[in-house]
Amino acid sequence: MKSLTQMLVLVALAAISFSSMAQESVLLKYGFKAGDTYLQEMEILQNTVQSMMGQEIKVTAEIKSLNSFAVEALSAEGNATVLMTVKDISVHSVAMGRDTTLRYENMKDAVRIVYTPEGKVVSTAKVDSSEAAAVINQLEPGNLLVLPGKAVKVGESWEETKTEVKQAASGTPFALEMAVDNKYTLAGKEVRDGKDFYKITTSGTIGVNGKGSQMGMEMFIEGNAKVEGYALFDAARQMIVYVETDTEMEMNVAVSGPQDMTIPMTQSIKTISRFK
């Protein structure tokens, strides 16, 4: 009887603890302050497999960058004007028997971005660029995880739906339109390096359509991707300090030219972003 009573007490305490955690809420928005500067470390690991003319071609790439976010001003609505500068980039790729490493240091690439308190981009204006612009375009360092801008309880979710349009550029021959649907859920607290953070889980889909031309050939691309990951929110700083996502994408590239062909392609992409 005593053991049964102790067990019932433990179950009751666990239920109270869970209920308390479920009721806990936190204000999820970016607390940008004029004069503050954040450093962002980004890392992308990409594995691509494509089939062309009966052959399977594998490409692996690792891209790392160090970026600076300097908050220049805040508007009356709370929008932050941020000068984002890409400082260093390294690219390591292995493809068709070639192992290549490129490094760009002390770069001048900079973009002035206006963010809402939720992290949505209001406007962008290029300040300067370099020969690494195509690599930076793939990294998308200026994209922040979108927050709801209000207090959220553990277990609650919010959604993001948007269409992104990318113009063809050097090194990226496709003009792309991407339909993005993301769902975010406040999962609870997580301790990292002895400090409490709020964990946000992410899941979503991406639909891709695009077209371009290269070497006299017209190319059309379509595909779909699934995205899973999580982020850590520092409530004291009001800042997302860590994001990790895994993207699995399947695409088909239709080529029209001297020889018509369809190229199936799969990509696995891990993206890690750290803010300090």
Contacts in CASP RR format, 6 or more apart in sequence:
PFRMAT RR
TARGET T0000
AUTHOR 0000-0000-0000
METHOD contacts of the structure
MODEL  1
MKSLTQMLVLVALAAISFSSMAQESVLLKYGFKAGDTYLQEMEILQNTVQ
SMMGQEIKVTAEIKSLNSFAVEALSAEGNATVLMTVKDISVHSVAMGRDT
TLRYENMKDAVRIVYTPEGKVVSTAKVDSSEAAAVINQLEPGNLLVLPGK
AVKVGESWEETKTEVKQAASGTPFALEMAVDNKYTLAGKEVRDGKDFYKI
TTSGTIGVNGKGSQMGMEMFIEGNAKVEGYALFDAARQMIVYVETDTEME
MNVAVSGPQDMTIPMTQSIKTISRFK
21 154 0 8 1.000
21 188 0 8 1.000
21 189 0 8 1.000
22 153 0 8 1.000
22 154 0 8 1.000
22 155 0 8 1.000
23 153 0 8 1.000
23 154 0 8 1.000
24 153 0 8 1.000
24 154 0 8 1.000
24 188 0 8 1.000
25 151 0 8 1.000
25 152 0 8 1.000
25 153 0 8 1.000
25 154 0 8 1.000
26 151 0 8 1.000
26 152 0 8 1.000
26 186 0 8 1.000
26 198 0 8 1.000
26 233 0 8 1.000
26 235 0 8 1.000
27 149 0 8 1.000
27 150 0 8 1.000
27 151 0 8 1.000
27 152 0 8 1.000
27 235 0 8 1.000
27 238 0 8 1.000
28 147 0 8 1.000
28 148 0 8 1.000
28 149 0 8 1.000
28 150 0 8 1.000
28 151 0 8 1.000
28 152 0 8 1.000
28 186 0 8 1.000
28 198 0 8 1.000
28 200 0 8 1.000
28 233 0 8 1.000
29 117 0 8 1.000
29 118 0 8 1.000
29 147 0 8 1.000
29 148 0 8 1.000
29 149 0 8 1.000
29 150 0 8 1.000
29 238 0 8 1.000
30 80 0 8 1.000
30 115 0 8 1.000
30 117 0 8 1.000
30 118 0 8 1.000
30 119 0 8 1.000
30 144 0 8 1.000
30 147 0 8 1.000
30 238 0 8 1.000
30 239 0 8 1.000
30 240 0 8 1.000
31 117 0 8 1.000
31 237 0 8 1.000
31 238 0 8 1.000
31 239 0 8 1.000
32 71 0 8 1.000
32 74 0 8 1.000
32 80 0 8 1.000
32 82 0 8 1.000
32 115 0 8 1.000
32 117 0 8 1.000
33 71 0 8 1.000
33 74 0 8 1.000
34 71 0 8 1.000
34 72 0 8 1.000
34 73 0 8 1.000
34 74 0 8 1.000
35 70 0 8 1.000
35 71 0 8 1.000
35 72 0 8 1.000
36 70 0 8 1.000
36 71 0 8 1.000
37 68 0 8 1.000
37 69 0 8 1.000
37 70 0 8 1.000
37 71 0 8 1.000
38 68 0 8 1.000
38 69 0 8 1.000
38 71 0 8 1.000
38 239 0 8 1.000
38 275 0 8 1.000
38 276 0 8 1.000
39 66 0 8 1.000
39 67 0 8 1.000
39 68 0 8 1.000
39 69 0 8 1.000
39 275 0 8 1.000
39 276 0 8 1.000
40 66 0 8 1.000
40 67 0 8 1.000
40 68 0 8 1.000
40 69 0 8 1.000
40 141 0 8 1.000
40 273 0 8 1.000
40 274 0 8 1.000
40 275 0 8 1.000
40 276 0 8 1.000
41 64 0 8 1.000
41 65 0 8 1.000
41 66 0 8 1.000
41 273 0 8 1.000
41 274 0 8 1.000
41 276 0 8 1.000
42 63 0 8 1.000
42 64 0 8 1.000
42 65 0 8 1.000
42 66 0 8 1.000
42 67 0 8 1.000
42 139 0 8 1.000
42 141 0 8 1.000
42 271 0 8 1.000
42 272 0 8 1.000
42 273 0 8 1.000
42 274 0 8 1.000
43 62 0 8 1.000
43 63 0 8 1.000
43 64 0 8 1.000
43 271 0 8 1.000
43 272 0 8 1.000
43 273 0 8 1.000
44 61 0 8 1.000
44 62 0 8 1.000
44 63 0 8 1.000
44 64 0 8 1.000
44 138 0 8 1.000
44 139 0 8 1.000
44 269 0 8 1.000
44 270 0 8 1.000
44 271 0 8 1.000
44 272 0 8 1.000
45 60 0 8 1.000
45 61 0 8 1.000
45 62 0 8 1.000
45 269 0 8 1.000
45 270 0 8 1.000
46 59 0 8 1.000
46 60 0 8 1.000
46 61 0 8 1.000
46 62 0 8 1.000
46 63 0 8 1.000
46 267 0 8 1.000
46 268 0 8 1.000
46 269 0 8 1.000
46 270 0 8 1.000
47 58 0 8 1.000
47 59 0 8 1.000
47 60 0 8 1.000
47 267 0 8 1.000
47 268 0 8 1.000
47 269 0 8 1.000
48 58 0 8 1.000
48 59 0 8 1.000
48 60 0 8 1.000
48 61 0 8 1.000
48 265 0 8 1.000
48 266 0 8 1.000
48 267 0 8 1.000
49 56 0 8 1.000
49 57 0 8 1.000
49 58 0 8 1.000
49 59 0 8 1.000
49 265 0 8 1.000
49 266 0 8 1.000
49 267 0 8 1.000
50 56 0 8 1.000
50 57 0 8 1.000
50 59 0 8 1.000
50 253 0 8 1.000
50 263 0 8 1.000
50 264 0 8 1.000
50 265 0 8 1.000
50 266 0 8 1.000
51 57 0 8 1.000
51 263 0 8 1.000
51 264 0 8 1.000
51 265 0 8 1.000
52 261 0 8 1.000
52 263 0 8 1.000
53 261 0 8 1.000
57 95 0 8 1.000
57 96 0 8 1.000
58 95 0 8 1.000
59 93 0 8 1.000
59 94 0 8 1.000
59 95 0 8 1.000
59 96 0 8 1.000
60 93 0 8 1.000
60 94 0 8 1.000
60 95 0 8 1.000
61 91 0 8 1.000
61 92 0 8 1.000
61 93 0 8 1.000
61 94 0 8 1.000
62 91 0 8 1.000
62 92 0 8 1.000
62 93 0 8 1.000
63 89 0 8 1.000
63 90 0 8 1.000
63 91 0 8 1.000
63 92 0 8 1.000
63 135 0 8 1.000
63 138 0 8 1.000
63 139 0 8 1.000
64 89 0 8 1.000
64 90 0 8 1.000
65 86 0 8 1.000
65 87 0 8 1.000
65 88 0 8 1.000
65 89 0 8 1.000
65 90 0 8 1.000
65 136 0 8 1.000
65 139 0 8 1.000
65 141 0 8 1.000
66 86 0 8 1.000
66 87 0 8 1.000
66 88 0 8 1.000
66 89 0 8 1.000
67 84 0 8 1.000
67 85 0 8 1.000
67 86 0 8 1.000
67 87 0 8 1.000
67 141 0 8 1.000
67 142 0 8 1.000
68 83 0 8 1.000
68 84 0 8 1.000
68 85 0 8 1.000
68 87 0 8 1.000
69 82 0 8 1.000
69 83 0 8 1.000
69 84 0 8 1.000
69 275 0 8 1.000
70 82 0 8 1.000
70 83 0 8 1.000
70 84 0 8 1.000
70 85 0 8 1.000
71 80 0 8 1.000
71 81 0 8 1.000
71 82 0 8 1.000
72 81 0 8 1.000
72 82 0 8 1.000
72 83 0 8 1.000
72 112 0 8 1.000
73 80 0 8 1.000
73 81 0 8 1.000
74 80 0 8 1.000
74 81 0 8 1.000
75 81 0 8 1.000
77 116 0 8 1.000
78 116 0 8 1.000
78 117 0 8 1.000
79 114 0 8 1.000
79 115 0 8 1.000
79 116 0 8 1.000
79 117 0 8 1.000
79 122 0 8 1.000
80 114 0 8 1.000
80 115 0 8 1.000
80 117 0 8 1.000
81 112 0 8 1.000
81 113 0 8 1.000
81 114 0 8 1.000
82 112 0 8 1.000
82 113 0 8 1.000
82 114 0 8 1.000
82 115 0 8 1.000
83 110 0 8 1.000
83 111 0 8 1.000
83 112 0 8 1.000
83 113 0 8 1.000
83 127 0 8 1.000
84 110 0 8 1.000
84 111 0 8 1.000
84 112 0 8 1.000
84 113 0 8 1.000
84 141 0 8 1.000
84 142 0 8 1.000
85 107 0 8 1.000
85 109 0 8 1.000
85 110 0 8 1.000
86 107 0 8 1.000
86 109 0 8 1.000
86 110 0 8 1.000
86 132 0 8 1.000
86 136 0 8 1.000
86 141 0 8 1.000
87 105 0 8 1.000
87 106 0 8 1.000
87 107 0 8 1.000
88 103 0 8 1.000
88 104 0 8 1.000
88 105 0 8 1.000
88 106 0 8 1.000
88 107 0 8 1.000
89 102 0 8 1.000
89 103 0 8 1.000
89 104 0 8 1.000
89 107 0 8 1.000
89 132 0 8 1.000
89 135 0 8 1.000
89 136 0 8 1.000
89 139 0 8 1.000
90 101 0 8 1.000
90 102 0 8 1.000
90 103 0 8 1.000
90 104 0 8 1.000
91 100 0 8 1.000
91 101 0 8 1.000
91 102 0 8 1.000
91 103 0 8 1.000
91 135 0 8 1.000
92 99 0 8 1.000
92 100 0 8 1.000
92 101 0 8 1.000
93 99 0 8 1.000
93 100 0 8 1.000
93 101 0 8 1.000
94 100 0 8 1.000
104 130 0 8 1.000
104 131 0 8 1.000
104 132 0 8 1.000
104 135 0 8 1.000
107 130 0 8 1.000
107 132 0 8 1.000
108 128 0 8 1.000
108 129 0 8 1.000
108 130 0 8 1.000
109 128 0 8 1.000
109 129 0 8 1.000
109 130 0 8 1.000
109 132 0 8 1.000
109 133 0 8 1.000
109 136 0 8 1.000
110 126 0 8 1.000
110 127 0 8 1.000
110 128 0 8 1.000
111 124 0 8 1.000
111 125 0 8 1.000
111 126 0 8 1.000
111 127 0 8 1.000
111 142 0 8 1.000
112 124 0 8 1.000
112 125 0 8 1.000
112 127 0 8 1.000
113 121 0 8 1.000
113 123 0 8 1.000
113 124 0 8 1.000
113 142 0 8 1.000
114 121 0 8 1.000
114 122 0 8 1.000
114 123 0 8 1.000
114 124 0 8 1.000
115 121 0 8 1.000
115 122 0 8 1.000
115 144 0 8 1.000
116 122 0 8 1.000
117 147 0 8 1.000
117 149 0 8 1.000
118 146 0 8 1.000
118 147 0 8 1.000
118 148 0 8 1.000
118 149 0 8 1.000
119 144 0 8 1.000
119 145 0 8 1.000
119 146 0 8 1.000
119 147 0 8 1.000
120 146 0 8 1.000
121 142 0 8 1.000
121 143 0 8 1.000
129 136 0 8 1.000
133 169 0 8 1.000
133 170 0 8 1.000
134 169 0 8 1.000
134 170 0 8 1.000
134 171 0 8 1.000
134 172 0 8 1.000
137 166 0 8 1.000
137 169 0 8 1.000
137 172 0 8 1.000
138 172 0 8 1.000
141 273 0 8 1.000
144 240 0 8 1.000
145 184 0 8 1.000
145 200 0 8 1.000
145 202 0 8 1.000
145 231 0 8 1.000
145 240 0 8 1.000
145 243 0 8 1.000
146 160 0 8 1.000
146 182 0 8 1.000
146 184 0 8 1.000
147 233 0 8 1.000
147 240 0 8 1.000
148 158 0 8 1.000
148 184 0 8 1.000
152 158 0 8 1.000
152 186 0 8 1.000
153 186 0 8 1.000
154 186 0 8 1.000
154 187 0 8 1.000
154 188 0 8 1.000
155 185 0 8 1.000
155 186 0 8 1.000
155 187 0 8 1.000
155 188 0 8 1.000
156 185 0 8 1.000
156 186 0 8 1.000
157 183 0 8 1.000
157 184 0 8 1.000
157 185 0 8 1.000
157 186 0 8 1.000
158 183 0 8 1.000
158 184 0 8 1.000
159 181 0 8 1.000
159 182 0 8 1.000
159 183 0 8 1.000
159 184 0 8 1.000
160 180 0 8 1.000
160 181 0 8 1.000
160 182 0 8 1.000
160 183 0 8 1.000
160 184 0 8 1.000
161 180 0 8 1.000
161 181 0 8 1.000
161 182 0 8 1.000
162 180 0 8 1.000
163 177 0 8 1.000
163 178 0 8 1.000
163 179 0 8 1.000
163 180 0 8 1.000
164 176 0 8 1.000
164 177 0 8 1.000
164 178 0 8 1.000
164 180 0 8 1.000
165 175 0 8 1.000
165 176 0 8 1.000
165 177 0 8 1.000
165 178 0 8 1.000
166 172 0 8 1.000
166 174 0 8 1.000
166 175 0 8 1.000
166 176 0 8 1.000
166 177 0 8 1.000
166 178 0 8 1.000
167 175 0 8 1.000
168 174 0 8 1.000
168 175 0 8 1.000
168 212 0 8 1.000
173 212 0 8 1.000
173 213 0 8 1.000
173 214 0 8 1.000
173 219 0 8 1.000
174 210 0 8 1.000
174 211 0 8 1.000
174 212 0 8 1.000
174 219 0 8 1.000
174 221 0 8 1.000
175 210 0 8 1.000
175 211 0 8 1.000
175 212 0 8 1.000
176 208 0 8 1.000
176 209 0 8 1.000
176 210 0 8 1.000
176 221 0 8 1.000
177 208 0 8 1.000
177 209 0 8 1.000
177 210 0 8 1.000
178 206 0 8 1.000
178 207 0 8 1.000
178 208 0 8 1.000
178 209 0 8 1.000
179 206 0 8 1.000
179 207 0 8 1.000
180 204 0 8 1.000
180 205 0 8 1.000
180 206 0 8 1.000
180 207 0 8 1.000
181 204 0 8 1.000
181 205 0 8 1.000
181 206 0 8 1.000
182 202 0 8 1.000
182 203 0 8 1.000
182 204 0 8 1.000
182 227 0 8 1.000
183 202 0 8 1.000
183 203 0 8 1.000
183 204 0 8 1.000
184 200 0 8 1.000
184 201 0 8 1.000
184 202 0 8 1.000
185 200 0 8 1.000
185 201 0 8 1.000
186 198 0 8 1.000
186 199 0 8 1.000
186 200 0 8 1.000
187 199 0 8 1.000
187 200 0 8 1.000
187 201 0 8 1.000
187 230 0 8 1.000
188 198 0 8 1.000
188 199 0 8 1.000
189 196 0 8 1.000
189 197 0 8 1.000
189 198 0 8 1.000
189 199 0 8 1.000
190 196 0 8 1.000
190 197 0 8 1.000
190 198 0 8 1.000
190 199 0 8 1.000
190 232 0 8 1.000
191 197 0 8 1.000
192 232 0 8 1.000
192 242 0 8 1.000
195 234 0 8 1.000
197 232 0 8 1.000
197 233 0 8 1.000
197 234 0 8 1.000
197 235 0 8 1.000
197 241 0 8 1.000
197 242 0 8 1.000
198 232 0 8 1.000
198 233 0 8 1.000
198 235 0 8 1.000
199 230 0 8 1.000
199 231 0 8 1.000
199 232 0 8 1.000
199 233 0 8 1.000
200 230 0 8 1.000
200 231 0 8 1.000
200 232 0 8 1.000
200 233 0 8 1.000
200 240 0 8 1.000
201 229 0 8 1.000
201 230 0 8 1.000
202 227 0 8 1.000
202 228 0 8 1.000
202 229 0 8 1.000
202 230 0 8 1.000
202 231 0 8 1.000
202 245 0 8 1.000
203 226 0 8 1.000
203 227 0 8 1.000
203 228 0 8 1.000
203 229 0 8 1.000
204 226 0 8 1.000
204 227 0 8 1.000
204 228 0 8 1.000
205 224 0 8 1.000
205 225 0 8 1.000
205 226 0 8 1.000
205 227 0 8 1.000
206 224 0 8 1.000
206 225 0 8 1.000
206 227 0 8 1.000
206 247 0 8 1.000
206 249 0 8 1.000
207 223 0 8 1.000
207 224 0 8 1.000
207 225 0 8 1.000
208 221 0 8 1.000
208 222 0 8 1.000
208 223 0 8 1.000
208 224 0 8 1.000
208 225 0 8 1.000
208 249 0 8 1.000
208 251 0 8 1.000
209 221 0 8 1.000
209 222 0 8 1.000
209 223 0 8 1.000
210 220 0 8 1.000
210 221 0 8 1.000
210 222 0 8 1.000
211 218 0 8 1.000
211 219 0 8 1.000
211 220 0 8 1.000
211 221 0 8 1.000
212 218 0 8 1.000
212 219 0 8 1.000
212 220 0 8 1.000
213 219 0 8 1.000
216 257 0 8 1.000
217 255 0 8 1.000
217 256 0 8 1.000
217 257 0 8 1.000
217 258 0 8 1.000
218 255 0 8 1.000
218 256 0 8 1.000
218 257 0 8 1.000
219 253 0 8 1.000
219 254 0 8 1.000
219 255 0 8 1.000
219 256 0 8 1.000
220 253 0 8 1.000
220 254 0 8 1.000
220 256 0 8 1.000
221 251 0 8 1.000
221 252 0 8 1.000
221 253 0 8 1.000
221 254 0 8 1.000
222 251 0 8 1.000
222 252 0 8 1.000
223 249 0 8 1.000
223 250 0 8 1.000
223 251 0 8 1.000
223 252 0 8 1.000
224 249 0 8 1.000
224 250 0 8 1.000
225 247 0 8 1.000
225 248 0 8 1.000
225 249 0 8 1.000
225 250 0 8 1.000
225 267 0 8 1.000
226 247 0 8 1.000
226 248 0 8 1.000
227 245 0 8 1.000
227 246 0 8 1.000
227 247 0 8 1.000
228 245 0 8 1.000
228 246 0 8 1.000
229 243 0 8 1.000
229 244 0 8 1.000
229 245 0 8 1.000
229 246 0 8 1.000
230 243 0 8 1.000
230 244 0 8 1.000
231 240 0 8 1.000
231 242 0 8 1.000
231 243 0 8 1.000
231 244 0 8 1.000
232 240 0 8 1.000
232 241 0 8 1.000
232 242 0 8 1.000
232 243 0 8 1.000
233 239 0 8 1.000
233 240 0 8 1.000
233 241 0 8 1.000
234 240 0 8 1.000
234 241 0 8 1.000
239 275 0 8 1.000
240 275 0 8 1.000
241 274 0 8 1.000
241 275 0 8 1.000
241 276 0 8 1.000
242 272 0 8 1.000
242 273 0 8 1.000
242 274 0 8 1.000
242 275 0 8 1.000
243 271 0 8 1.000
243 272 0 8 1.000
243 273 0 8 1.000
244 270 0 8 1.000
244 271 0 8 1.000
244 272 0 8 1.000
244 273 0 8 1.000
245 270 0 8 1.000
245 271 0 8 1.000
246 268 0 8 1.000
246 269 0 8 1.000
246 270 0 8 1.000
247 267 0 8 1.000
247 268 0 8 1.000
247 269 0 8 1.000
247 270 0 8 1.000
247 271 0 8 1.000
248 266 0 8 1.000
248 267 0 8 1.000
248 268 0 8 1.000
249 266 0 8 1.000
249 267 0 8 1.000
249 268 0 8 1.000
249 269 0 8 1.000
250 264 0 8 1.000
250 265 0 8 1.000
250 266 0 8 1.000
251 264 0 8 1.000
251 265 0 8 1.000
251 266 0 8 1.000
251 267 0 8 1.000
252 262 0 8 1.000
252 263 0 8 1.000
252 264 0 8 1.000
252 265 0 8 1.000
253 262 0 8 1.000
253 263 0 8 1.000
253 265 0 8 1.000
254 260 0 8 1.000
254 261 0 8 1.000
254 262 0 8 1.000
254 263 0 8 1.000
255 261 0 8 1.000
255 262 0 8 1.000
255 263 0 8 1.000
END
